[in-house]
Amino acid sequence: MDAKEQVLDAMKKDGSPLNAGKIVEITGLDRKVVDKAMKQLKEEEAIVSPKRCYWQAK
């Protein structure tokens, strides 16, 4: 499973909007890796932001 899939999976399992720091805690990935994966997911419109700095799976 690549980083992008891990980030998306963590968001789906948690069910509530998460910030990058919380995703780092859940997945154990490096912060830079999480930021890069989230950037790709935003571009693909796979995640949405219900409030500033928090993201959730679409």
C-alpha positions, 0 to 999 in steps of 0.5 A: 500500500502506498502513502496515498492509499494509507492516508485515504484509508486512515481518513475513511477509518476515522470517519471525522475530519483530520489534520496532517498531524493526526494522520501522521500519528495514525499511519506512522508515516513521515510528515513530508510523505503525508503532506505530499500524499494529501496534495495529490489527493486534493488534486484528484479531488478524493478529499475535501476540507469541511473546515480549515486545515482539516480534511476528509475522504469524499 
